[in-house]
Amino acid sequence: MSHQSQDAAPGNVAGWQAADAFPAGELQAAISALSAAVGAALLARGGQLATAESCTGGGIAEAITRVAGSSRWFGQGWVTYSNAAKTAALGVPAFALKRHGAVSIPVVRYMAVGALERSGADWAVAVSGIAGPDGGSEDKPVGLVWMAWSGPFGTEAEALVFPGDRAEVRARTIHHVLSRLLVLISAGEAPDPVP
């Protein structure tokens, strides 16, 4: 797994292994466990979560709602696969999409902040990437995913290049997003504010 970030993300956080440490067959069980842990952390703090997804196609919301009673901490999510949907549903500026492309730090940050503002939640996560098998380039290879977390203390974003086929890239993305979210909620960490 390759890594690029403006904020360093630990490989093993709060006892959870990095996504690429799990064989593909074990990822779904790990995702379910993380979803339950995120739910428990949000419930303990009276928090709410919203999602804004592109390459995962609603997979984060699906993982969250595997947990019975998740309606107590998850109210809504957006699947904004096209650029037009990102702008219409989440307020991502057209200039950001044109200048940087959908798979970029500005776009994923706008997605997270847009979901946070539109939902009234305490936390929001966003993803935009290239799950493959095609669509990659030298600058943006298949497996590249930008992820963002927005919450009470600001917004942070990170890019990873995940290994595997389309299903694995998506599953590893979901795992990593939930893992980092759990750390942020549990630690009350303050990421950099949105520029």
N, C-alpha and C positions, 0 to 999 in steps of 0.2 A: 504494500500500500504506500503510495507516494503521498507527500504532505506539503501543503503550502498554506500559510495562515498569517494573518496579521496579529493573531492571538494564539499563543502556543496551546495546543491541546495535548494532554497527557495520554499515553498509550494505555495505561491501566489506571482507571479513575474509580474511586469509591468501591473498589473490589470488582469492577466490571472489566473484562478483557476487551482489547480492541477487536473490532469486528473481524479482521482477517485472522485472528487467533482461533476462530471457530470454523470447523469444517462446515461446508454449505448445508449439510443435512441437519446440523444442530442450531443453525441460525434462528429458525422459527421459534424454537423453544426458548432461546435466549431473548428474543424480541418480546415474547409473551411475558417473560419474567421481568424484563425492563419496563414494559408497559404497566404492570402491576405496581412496581416500585415507584414509577413516576406518579401514578395515581395516588398512592399512599402519601408521597411527599407533598403533593398538591393539597390533598384533603387535610393533612396535618396543619397546613398553613392557610386553609380557606381559599386556595388559588384556583384559577380557571385557565385552561389552555385552548389555543386556536392553532390551526395548521394552514399553511399555504404551500401547495405541492405542484410540481411540474413533472419531473422525470419519474417520481414514485407513484404518480397517478392515483393518489388517495391511499397509498399503502400505510402511511403513518397513521392516518385517521382509522384505517381498518385495524391496525395493531392495537391502538388505544381502545377501540370499542370491543375488542376481544374480552376486556375486563368487565365483569358484571358490575353494574353500578357506575360505569364511567360517565354517565350523564351528570353526575355530581361534580365533575371536574373538567369535562370536555363539552363545549357547547356547539362548536362549528368548525368547519374547515372548507377550504377552497381548493379545487383542482383547476389550475390555470395553465393549461398545456400550451396554448397559443400566446403569442405576444399580445394580440388584441385583448385576450381574456385577462392577462396580467395587468394591462392598463385599465380596462373597464371595471374589473372586480376588485383590484387591490390598489389602484392608483399609481402603478409603476409608470413614470414619465416615458413618453415615446422617445424622447431624446436619449434617455439612458439605454433603452433597448437598441436604438439605432447605433449609438456610439460604441457600446460595450458588448452588445449581444445578450441574449437571454441567459447564457451561462457565464455569469460574471458577478463580482462582488457587489457592484452598485445595485444590480437588479435583485439579487437575493436579499439584500438588506432592505430595499424598498418593499419587497414582498412581505418580509417579516413585520416591518413597521406597519404596513397597510393592514395586515391581518390583525395585528394588535389593536390598532385604532378602530377598525370597523367592527370588531367583535366585542370590545370592552373587556377582554380577558386580561389576565395578569401576565401571561406568558404566551409567546407565539414562536413557532418554528417555521422555517421556509427552506425549500430545496429546489435547485434547478441544475440539471446536468445532462450528460450524454450517456445514456445507459447502453447504447449499442443495439445491434452489432455494427451499424454504420452511423454516419453523422459526425465522426471525429475528424480532426485535422491535426497538423503538427503542433499548433499552439493549444488546441483543445482536444486532447485525445479521448477516445472511447473510455469510459470509466470515470471521467472527470465530473465531480459534483461539487457545486458551491452550496454551502449550508449556512443558515443564519439562525440565531436565537435572539429574541427580543423580550425584554422583561422590565422589571421595576428599576433596574440600574442601567439600562441602555441596550445596545445591540452589538453583537459580535458575529463575525463571519469567518469561515474557514473553507478551504478547498482541499479535497482529497481525490486521488485517482485510485479507484477500487478495482481489484482484479476480478476476473470471472466473466460469465456470460451475462446477458441482460437481467435475468432473474436474480443472479447473485449480486450484481452491482446495486440493484434496487434494494435487496434485503440488507446488504452491508450498509447502505446509506441509512435505512430506517434504524438499524441497530445503533449506528454512530450518533445519529441525531438524538435518539432517546437517551443514550448513555451520557452525552454531554449535557443534555437538558437536566437529567437527574443530578449531575454535579452542580450545575448552576443553581437549581432550586435548593438543594440541600446545603450548599455552602454559602448561599447568599452572595456569591461572587459578583463583583461589579465590573462588567465588561466596558470597553470604550463606548462613549456616547456616539449616537448617530451624527455624522458630519452635517 
